[in-house]
Structure formats: C-alpha cells, structure tokens
Amino acid sequence: MSTSADTPLQGRLRHRHLLGLATYSAEEIQLILQTARQFREVLERPIRRVPTLRGVTVVNLFFEPSTRTRISFELAEKRLSADVVNFSAAGSSVVKGETLKDTARNLEAMKIDMVVIRHRSPGAAHFLTRCIDAVVINAGDGAHEHPTQALLDLLTISDHFPSFEGLNVSIIGDIAHSRVARSNIYGLKALGANVTLCGPRTLMPVGIEELGVRVTYRLEEALEGCDVAMALRLQLERQTAGLFPSLREYHERYGIKLEHLERYPDLLVMHPGPVNRGVELASEVVDHERAIILNQVTNGVAVRMAVLYLLAGMPEAVAA
C-alpha cells in the first residue's frame, strides 16, 4: 500500500519515550528513518506545515546551551502545528534553586503532552519519566546519549548507501565525553554496520570494545577501508586539563585533512557540529563536496518531526 507525505508510514514504536538508542531495535530505527523521509518531502513544499500535532503541547526544556538541536526541535514542532513552549534554565526558577523534579511537575500541572530535555547530567531524561506522565525525548544528557543526533546521522548515511549491512564507519575524536558517539554506536550496530573508534588513549573509554566496536589509536588505520568518517568535536568544557598536549598536535594526529580525501577518494566526512576548523577537520575538508555536514543539519528537522509524530500518536506503550 502506498503512502503520501501527508500520511507517514503506519507503524508503532515499542517505546513510549526516546531516551536513547541502546534499547531500540533495527525495526524501530528503520521506521523512524522511513517516516523522516516522508516528512522531508513536506519540508520541500512551499508551505512546510501539516496539522499532525495540532492541539499537542510540547515543552523544550533546555538546561544546556544549544543552537542546532534546540532550533531543529522547535522548527519540527511548529511544522507539525504543535503548541510550543521554550524553557531556558538561565531565565527560570532553576537559578533560584528549583529542582528538575519540581520544574517538571509544575510544567505538567499546566497540562503538557511532551517534553524535549537537554541536561548536563547523564540519566536526566530517564529521571524525568519517573516524575511526569508526559512523553519524554532526550535531546542530550551529559556524556550519555543524544539519540536524535544519531538518527539524523543514520538518515544522512542512508541517503548515500543502499544498506548499512557491512558498511564501515569510523568515529574519530573525543569518544569519552561524546553522547553522539554512544548513540551512533548503538544505532549503527543495530543496523549491521561495522564501527571503528579512533582517538587519543586519554579520550577513549575503558572497556568500550564491549559494545562490539574496533578501537585504534592511529588515524590511518581508522580511515583505511572506511566508507564514512565521523569526526567529533573536542568537548573541552567536559574535560579535565592535560588529556592531550595541544590543539595543534591533536589536529596533526587526528584531524582529517585534504590529503586524506585525496588518498581515500570514496570517503564521506560527517561532523555533528559545531566544527572547530583546523582541529577536528581542516577548513578545506569542511567546505569539500564530500563533507555532508549541512545534509545532517537539513535531515535533523525531518528526523525530529518523525520522532515527535511517532511518539505522540501511538497507543499505550509496553516499554520505556
């Protein structure tokens, strides 16, 4: 049966919330990606709005600074005709000492339906599900997970390859402090891709191999035979001092440069942003046609529309 962009694919997520991809099946991830492709058609129209979530109230609860993720969620919500409330910790009662639990319960008393939360503490989104009845979507919790970023990365990769099965993806950089890396590992492995992690030993979590990934500390090994290289931003705000000698030395050893694109002519380059030019990627690489970073940004709105649609429209779930 064919479906139009006005009627996203019929399906059901097993989960009531999107807290991470660790427990999401390949079928659920594929459902989100398929639904996102249909919403992407909506975004290409002159009038980029559908009434799908009319009457649904969504609160964007951001306790950390964000540009792309916050704006992307807000656009997705408005494209679906939801009622949107934006919350910023800096201008709220949080600065007066109010706890996350009390903030959430006060918001729920205003009869909200969904909460998108970004928080510095790992597990904040999980905690929120125990405090309120609204659907919770994790927009990044500390160094734990960032599921919608991984989903938009997966959608971007799927635009260039017919299947994830056997695909070689290397994630390069600050693995220890990256919520993006963890969500991508779960999503890529669920869909059948091979994942290699590369970075300085001081930025590589102990025991990360247990997730079924290959680990190397040499960039050339990570890029050899690689289909997609995903460079990660150095999370300087989360690091203690002395994890690597200097940004210049980091770029020399782990930065992707124009010479790498010349040496590996089929390699695609991604980055979750914001990019530190001359650190994770040479400036020429950021602007290269095989850097699909802006494609990731475009896909972010469609993916978040799909997540909001699937979670808001489903019946009572069997798991969180």
N, C-alpha and C positions, 0 to 999 in steps of 0.2 A: 504494500500500500504506500503510495507516495504521500509526502507531507510538504506543505508550503512553509515559507519562512514565518508566516503568521501563526502556524501551529507546530511548535517544536516537537521533536520526536517524543512519542509516548513511552514512558519508562518510569522506573521507580528506583530511587536510591535506597539502599538498606539502612542508611544512617539518617538520623534526624538533624544532626549538626555536621558542619565541616570543621573539624578540629585539627585534622592532619590527614595525610595520605597513608599513614602506616597501616591502617585497617581497611582501606578502600580496595576493592577488588578491581581486576582489569576490566571487568564488565561495567562497573560503576564509572571508572575513569573514562572509558570509551563513550559511555552515554553522555557524560558531561562534554566531551570533545565534540561529539556529533551535534549536540544541542547548540554548542557555541558556534559551530559552522553555520547553522541556520540563523542564529541571531546576527552573525556577521553580515549576512545578506540584508538584514534590516538596517544595519548601520551604513550600508552603501546607498540607501534610498535618499531622496531629497528630504522627506520627513522621517527622521530617525527615531520614531517613538511608537510604542504599542501599548495597549491598555492592560497588559497582562497582570500587573500587580496593583491595579487601581484599588485604593482602599486599604492597602497594606502599609504599615508604618515601619520604617527601617531607621535605626539609630546607628550612626557611625561613631563608635566610642574609641577615640584615639588618644592613648596616653604617651605615645612617642611621636616625634616629628615624622612626617611623611608627605611626599608630593605625589608621585605616580600612583601609589596604591590608593590613597585617600581620594584623589580626583577621579581615578578609574572607577572605584566603587560608587562614588556619587553620580557619575555620568551613567553607569549601568542602572542604578536605581531610578534615575529620572527618565531614562529611555524606556523603562518598564512601567512608568507612570506611578511609581510608589511615592508615598509621602516620606520625605527625607528630613531627618534631624541630625545635624552635625554637632558633635561634642568634642571640645578640646580641653584637655586637663589644665592647661595654663589659665584658662578663664573660668574655671569651675570651682565647686566646693572642695575639690581634691586638694587644692592649695591650702585649704583651711583645716585639713586633716581628715576629711571624709574617706572612708574605706571603699575599696572596689565593690564589696558586697552591698554596702548601703547606697552607693551611687546607682548600682544596677537595680536594686529593689525600688528605689524612688522612681527610676525611669519606667520600670514595669508597671508601677502604680498609675502611670499615665497611659496605660493600655497600648504598649508597643508590641509588634509582632516578630521582629528580627533585630539582632544586634550584630554589627560587624566590629570586632575588637582588635586593636593592636596594643600590646603591652610589653613592657621591658622584662617581665617575669615569665619564665617558662611555666606552662600549665595554667596561665591566667584564663584562657578560653575554656579549658576543662572545668576550672573552678566556677566560672560564670554559669555553666549549665546546672550546677547544684544550687544556684541562688535564684534563678528566674525560670519561667516556663517558656520564654521566647526562644526561637531558633537562634543558634549562635554560629557565627562564621569567624574563623580565626584569620586575621589579616597580618599575623606575625606575632609570635610570643617569644621574646628573648632570643636565645640561640636554639630554640626547639624546632618549630616548623613554620612554614609560610606556604600553605597548600595552594592558594590561588596563583601565586607566582609560578609554582611548579607546573600547574595545569596550563597556564598560558605558554610556558616554555614547551610543554609537550605538544600543544596545538601548533606552535610555530615550527617545531621539528617535523610534525606530521605533514605540513604543507610542502616539505621538500623530499620526503621519503615515503614509499608506499607502505612500509611496515616498520615497526620497532624491533621486530624479531631479528636478533643478531646484529643490530646497529651498535656501533662503538662510539660511546660518548665519554669524553674526559671532562671532569670538573676540576678546575685549577685555581688554587689560591688559598684563602683563609677558611679552610674546612672547619676548623674547631669552633669558630664563632658564627658559622653560617646556618641560619634556618632554611635558606633557599637550598643549600646542598642536601640537607636531610630530606626535605620533601621531594626533591628531584630524584634522589636515590630510590625512595620508596616507589615513586611513580614509574620511573624508567625500568626498574627491576620487575615491577608487576606486569609491564607490557612486553617484557622479553629482551630488553636492551642490555648490553654489556657496559658496565660503568667502571671507569678508572678515576681514581682520585690522585691529585698531584699537588704538592706544596711543600714548604719547609717542614722539617720534622716538628718544630715548635708549634706549628699551626695545624697539625694532624692529630685528631683524637685517638687516644689509645684504644685499641680493640675495634676500630671502625671496620676492619675486614670481616667482622662477624655479620655485617649486613650484606655480604656477598659481593663486595667490590674488590677491585685490584688497586693496590696502593704503590705509587712510585714517588721518588723524590727528585726525579730528573724530568724536565720538561720534554726533552726529545723522546723519551720513552712514552710519555703520555700522548704525544702527537703522532707517533708512528702508527699508521693504520687507523687513525681516528677519523670519524665522519663528522662529528660536531664537537667543538671545544667550547666549553662554557667557563669563562673567566669570572671570578668572584671579586667583589670589592673587598679591600682590606678593611676589616671592622676595627679601625683604630680606637673608636670610642669604647669598645668592649675589651680591648687588650691591655695587659699589663706591659710595662716597659721591658725592652730587651729581647723581644721574640724574634727579631731579625735585625741585622746591623744598620740598614738604611733603606729608604725607598728606592734609591738608585741601584743598590745591589739587588734588591728584590726584583726590579724590572729586568736587570741583566740576566738573572737566573730563571725567573718565572713569567716575565712579561711576554705576551705574544706580539711578534714584530712582523713587519712586511716580509722579511726573509722567510718566515715560517709559511706564509701564504704562498710564496713562490715555490718553496720546497714541497708543499703538500697542496697541489692545485685543486683538489676536490673538498678541501676543508672548509666548513662553515664555522663562523665565530658568533657566540652569543655572550650577553652580559645582562644581569638583572638590573643594573643601574643603581645609583648614579656611577658613571665611569670616571675613574681617575686617569685621565690621559697621561701617558708616559709612565704609568705604574703597572696596572694590570694589562693594559693594551697600549701599544704605540698609537699615536694620534692618526697615523696613516691607516692603521687597521680599523679604527673606529669608523672612519669615513669610507672604507672599502666596500665594494658591492657585495662581497661575501660575508660582511658583517650584517647580521639580520636583527640588530638590536631594536630598531624602530618597528620592525614587524612584531616583536614581542610586545611593545607598548600598545600597538593597534589591537592585537589579539587580547590584551588584558581586559578591555571593556566587554567584548563578546563572551569571554570565559566567565566573567563575574555576573553578567546577565544570565548565563546558563545556570550557574550555581544558585543564584537568587531564585530563579524560576523553579528549579527542581526541588529546592528545599521548602519554598513557600507553598508549593502546590501539591505536595504529597500527603497521603493519609498518615495516620499514626505509625511511627517507625518502630522497628524491632530492636534497634541498637543505636547507641550514641557514637 
